[in-house]
Amino acid sequence: MSDAIKIDDLIEKLGLQPHPEGGYYAETFRAFETCNPGNRYLGVRSTGTAIYYLLTPDTFSGMHILTSDEIFHHYLGDPVEQLQLFEDGTHKHVEIGKDLLAGQTPQMIVPKNVWQGARLKPGGKFALLGCTVAPGFDFADFSMGTRAALTAKWPAASDMIAALTRD
């Protein structure tokens, strides 16, 4: 992307709106087929969904959890730092980006029921990602985390949890 294109132009061109977790998004796909994968959902879900997701220097993806698997795809811009918190008390810090030799990955999977949050690496100007969710995303399956509760269970990740929570 040319430096001449501004974030506001990208938001307008892709029809992005503010996301409740932070950043900007636009749904680009929702499968017509539905499924009812058992008692982890109330009712049926689309078999899959996809969005554009934009992070800017003044936004971040706040710590949240989904009851579906989510796949991130890095399209444009700077690398993203993502924190994943697992039920067993462990955590993982990953970089989503295009510099494979620096340990970044252009695609990252977050399994269902794993807390996650993300931000641009320091100095980054923007990152345009895609997020694919299966079974498809529904806000009923989405919960935001609190700093106190997450830090109590994952104290070794407290600095990054503080950076990715608003309370």
C-alpha atoms as one frame of an Amber mdcrd trajectory, in Angstrom:
protein
   0.000   0.000   0.000   1.331   3.403  -0.907   2.238   5.786   1.902  -0.053
   8.283   0.154  -3.127   6.259   1.158  -4.434   7.264   4.548  -6.044   5.057
   7.181  -9.323   6.966   6.692  -9.194   6.107   2.968  -8.672   2.420   3.770
 -11.578   2.476   6.263 -13.832   4.108   3.663 -12.743   1.888   0.746 -13.376
  -1.335   2.703 -16.492  -0.056   4.516 -14.969  -0.678   7.948 -16.787   0.110
  11.192 -15.498   0.243  14.788 -15.355  -3.221  16.371 -16.466  -3.646  20.017
 -13.100  -5.276  20.853 -11.193  -2.385  19.223  -9.949  -1.761  15.711 -12.200
  -1.683  12.653 -13.969  -4.431  10.743 -16.336  -5.358   7.931 -17.923  -8.734
   7.436 -17.076  -9.993   3.943 -18.550 -13.512   4.045 -21.217 -15.465   5.917
 -21.959 -19.002   4.711 -25.578 -19.736   3.888 -25.251 -23.263   5.293 -25.837
 -23.604   9.010 -24.935 -26.116  11.667 -25.832 -26.832  15.275 -22.579 -28.173
  16.724 -23.951 -29.231  20.079 -24.463 -27.541  23.391 -21.635 -25.020  23.106
 -23.939 -22.736  21.082 -27.482 -21.538  21.633 -29.185 -22.330  18.326 -27.676
 -22.731  14.897 -24.583 -21.024  13.498 -23.386 -20.297  10.003 -20.728 -22.835
   9.017 -18.228 -19.995   8.536 -17.661 -16.235   8.429 -14.883 -13.879   7.355
 -14.056 -10.237   8.069 -11.484  -7.599   7.257  -9.899  -6.356  10.480  -7.783
  -3.201  10.760  -5.492  -2.199  13.618  -4.036   1.309  13.876  -1.574   2.864
  16.357  -4.456   4.116  18.526  -6.410   0.821  18.558  -5.917  -2.717  19.811
  -7.886  -5.928  19.935  -8.914  -6.188  23.587  -8.603  -9.532  25.363 -11.585
 -11.643  24.385 -12.663 -15.241  23.941 -14.746 -17.035  21.285 -16.452 -20.416
  21.303 -15.277 -21.035  17.711 -11.852 -21.418  16.123 -10.471 -18.243  14.498
  -7.844 -17.920  11.787  -6.006 -14.618  11.256  -4.520 -13.744   7.846  -2.047
 -10.854   7.402  -2.819  -8.886   4.216  -1.122  -5.477   4.384   0.934  -3.300
   6.659   2.989  -3.869   9.758   3.292  -6.894  12.039   0.901  -7.557  14.898
   1.684  -8.914  18.374  -0.908 -11.369  19.651  -1.283 -12.834  23.128  -3.047
 -16.177  23.614  -4.009 -17.420  27.088  -4.742 -21.136  27.513  -7.033 -22.782
  30.064  -4.109 -24.682  31.647  -2.547 -21.378  32.769   0.053 -21.157  29.976
   0.290 -18.370  27.431   1.835 -17.747  24.023   3.041 -14.523  22.413   3.094
 -14.621  18.584   3.745 -12.208  15.735   1.452 -12.116  12.735   3.235 -10.650
   9.733   5.165 -11.382   6.595   8.781 -11.564   7.840   9.096 -15.332   8.097
  12.833 -15.156   8.826  12.094 -13.017  11.900   9.659 -15.633  13.215   6.465
 -13.957  12.037   3.679 -15.976  10.474   1.210 -14.686   7.862  -1.518 -16.936
   9.298  -2.320 -17.648  12.959  -4.915 -19.986  14.406  -6.554 -19.270  17.756
  -8.427 -22.350  18.983 -11.890 -21.974  20.479 -12.012 -21.037  24.171  -8.547
 -19.418  24.159  -8.317 -15.806  25.378  -6.727 -13.542  22.776  -5.792  -9.930
  22.159  -3.525  -8.125  19.709  -1.898  -4.825  18.848   0.489  -3.394  16.285
   4.143  -3.917  17.071   5.574  -0.649  18.417   6.204   1.842  15.617   3.661
   0.214  13.288   1.324   2.398  11.213  -1.444  -0.108  10.447  -2.174  -3.772
   9.818  -4.959  -5.105   7.629  -5.865  -8.633   8.632  -8.537 -11.099   7.714
 -10.301 -13.252  10.311 -12.082 -16.467   9.392 -14.259 -18.138  12.033 -15.748
 -21.638  11.977 -18.455 -22.297  12.994 -19.317 -18.749  12.001 -18.977 -15.769
  14.312 -21.926 -14.603  16.375 -21.670 -11.911  19.067 -23.493 -14.306  21.426
 -20.291 -16.426  21.416 -17.977 -13.470  22.231 -16.872 -12.257  25.691 -14.450
  -9.514  26.688 -11.994 -10.191  29.517 -11.131  -8.044  32.502  -7.599  -7.147
  33.497  -8.012  -8.336  37.085  -9.431 -11.763  36.237  -6.953 -12.469  33.433
  -3.930 -11.270  35.416  -4.955 -13.425  38.391  -4.880 -16.582  36.241  -1.942
 -15.630  33.966   0.388 -13.463  36.113   3.381 -14.192  33.850   1.573 -12.363
  31.023   0.441  -9.400  33.159   2.289  -6.705  31.171   0.726  -7.715  27.868
  -2.682  -8.276  29.515  -2.497  -4.699  30.869  -1.693  -3.413  27.376  -4.640
  -5.315  25.868  -7.385  -4.481  28.373  -9.261  -1.234  28.984 -10.050  -1.532
  32.690
